[in-house]
Amino acid sequence: MNNPELREALIKELGIGELPTETQDEIVDKLGEVIFKSLTVSIFEKLSDAARVEFEKISATGDNSLIQKFLEENIPDMQALMEEEIKKTMRDLAEIKEESK
């Protein structure tokens, strides 16, 4: 996960600050993957069929700037969508944490 502020927020929320940095990184990376997959599903739900095909082609290039430009043009509420997916994942984790007590 590249955003240091988000990383620190996740570490705090997960209560893993006492773990070794390498373990923290592993956990945050895995959580980032979960959030990314959830976000991708939400993006696909908002795109038309033609835009989905185009998104798949652009994603296959691995060019993050092209992907970001496409998303900004086709998902007007992209930032809000990302924030919601992060909140949703954190709520789900909090529920799991609470159930395990």
Buried (B, 14 or more C-beta within 10 A) or exposed (E): BEEEEBBEBBBEBBEBEEBEEEEBBEBBEEBBEEBEEBBEEBBEEBBEEEBBEBBEEBBEEEEEEEBEEBBEEBBEEBEEBBEBBBEBBBEEBEEEEEEEE
